[in-house]
Amino acid sequence: MQSRRNFLQHLGLGLSLPSLAAFTLPFSPSSPAFPSLELKEEDYWKEMKKQFPLGSSPIYLNTGTFGPAPYSVLNAMVESNLLINSSGEYGNSDQERIQLASFFGIKPTEFSITHNTTEGINIMAWGIPLKAGDEVILTTHEHAGNALPWLNRAKYNGIVLRTFEPKTTQEENLNEIQKLINSKTKVIAVPHVTCTTGLVLPIAEICNVAKSKGILTAIDGAHGAGAFDLDLYALGCDLYAGCFHKWMCGPSGTAFLFVKEESLERLIPIMIGGHSDTGWDMTTDPPTFAGYVPSARRFDYGTQSKTLAVGMVAATKFHTQIGKERIQTRLQTLNQYLLDGLLELNSKLDILTPLEKESRIALLTFRPKNMTYQVCGNELGKAGFRIRQVPEGKVNAIRVSTHVYNTKEEVDAFLVALNRILT
Ligand SMILES: Cc1ncc(COP(=O)(O)O)c(C=O)c1O
């Protein structure tokens, strides 16, 4: 009884709710102690790994696909799920939306909770009013999640997709985009970071150019949140689809769409449901629909998972506890460390990720010279490393991603194994 009372108090609830009376706590809601700030830099990150249910094998180098969640996120979700399923109060995520928006320094009315980046991209691709012949700029290196929604819109509505092959500097990539802009250009829908080589595009500069020409920016931000100390207002984009299941280390199946206040009415909500509206009545003749809520909340619909929203908030707390800036710096440091190691192996591989610092963040992609990327990828798998093979954009390469749970020791072990495989 004592533990149940503690748990309910821990959740900020009294015991007076009758539906909670029979609740028994079946687990201990605790997470490992956070690494001390007194620790030396590398020791701090070694300790950080203990926050995650990650073992020593395989060595996880694939956050670009999926970022495992720390215990604090998992425990928050277990608590929330137990509470919801014992009380029957599944609630809504209005409170969480406020906290999530605040993490990105934006208004809650600009934050729509989605299930993955692709959902946010579909909301943008179908919601922007476009007619046949209107042009959208993308790269040749898109992930399926940013390619297919636009290809689908092109198939049905005859919009024209204009692409460019990414170059290796921010200046060149801005140039490539400027070359494609003409009077028919209506949207720039490039990724913040490509899934292929981990190239970082100069989004703030791209948005600046787009704004001056009345072009909408609809950014695929799958790799933005949690990797950068992201400032969505400073980026200056109209729309940004991000996710929580990569660099945010949040629950899988969680994401968001940022809709800048001034862009809200430029996006038609194709899919809506309960709470998207300001009123409706099917008993009038004809039935009436008053309109949409004056918020990006209009893009959420139906029953949402409170547990996942609670997990998202826990992920923001995890990032805040370390410090967003410190995380970005660590990611850049590890990326440079790995790059330096790969450069030493450059007789055996081609590095495809740009060397320019601003064009990289936490992903590195290379192509082996003396074997196919599939053989190399499989050998790395057998040697105990979780990496990603990259067929997109015919890049045919190996991608390695490093996050807060990775250490320089792990990078060293990877380089030793890679050298052996390529020799
Ligand atoms: C650049 C990019 N865009 C979009 C996606 C799709 O993301 P999600 O699985 O969250 O829909 C990914 C996934 O890896 C990606 O790397």
PDBQT file of the ligand as one rigid body, heavy atoms in Angstrom, charges set to zero:
ROOT
HETATM    1  C1  LIG A 501      16.135  12.034 -44.379  1.00  0.00    +0.000 C 
HETATM    2  C2  LIG A 501      14.973  11.169 -43.934  1.00  0.00    +0.000 A 
HETATM    3  N1  LIG A 501      13.732  11.590 -44.208  1.00  0.00    +0.000 NA
HETATM    4  C3  LIG A 501      12.648  10.892 -43.824  1.00  0.00    +0.000 A 
HETATM    5  C4  LIG A 501      12.784   9.701 -43.124  1.00  0.00    +0.000 A 
HETATM    6  C5  LIG A 501      11.559   8.965 -42.692  1.00  0.00    +0.000 C 
HETATM    7  O1  LIG A 501      11.430   9.099 -41.318  1.00  0.00    +0.000 OA
HETATM    8  P1  LIG A 501      10.260   8.388 -40.527  1.00  0.00    +0.000 P 
HETATM    9  O2  LIG A 501      10.605   6.942 -40.445  1.00  0.00    +0.000 OA
HETATM   10  O3  LIG A 501      10.245   9.072 -39.197  1.00  0.00    +0.000 OA
HETATM   11  O4  LIG A 501       9.007   8.602 -41.277  1.00  0.00    +0.000 OA
HETATM   12  C6  LIG A 501      14.064   9.233 -42.804  1.00  0.00    +0.000 A 
HETATM   13  C7  LIG A 501      14.250   7.984 -42.056  1.00  0.00    +0.000 C 
HETATM   14  O5  LIG A 501      15.315   7.447 -41.907  1.00  0.00    +0.000 OA
HETATM   15  C8  LIG A 501      15.195   9.978 -43.240  1.00  0.00    +0.000 A 
HETATM   16  O6  LIG A 501      16.444   9.571 -42.972  1.00  0.00    +0.000 OA
ENDROOT
TORSDOF 0
